[in-house]
């Protein structure tokens, strides 16, 4: 199992870029045996949690890590 990760903070517009990244990975990557970890702060945690809750169209796992709470 492999891990791909990124961090998001301060502005919801960064989530849009991560969604584009996730869609690109889903479309163009053949091997999808990995987890995708989004590292964030308190400002973005709820937005990302909601996104993950409704993101069922990916064939890999998306996880979240809040640097303040975890």
Protein Blocks (a to p, Z undefined) as FASTA:
>chain_A
ZZdddddehiaklmmmmmmmmmmmmmmpmblcbcddddddfklmmmmmmmmmmmmkbcbd
cddddfklZZ
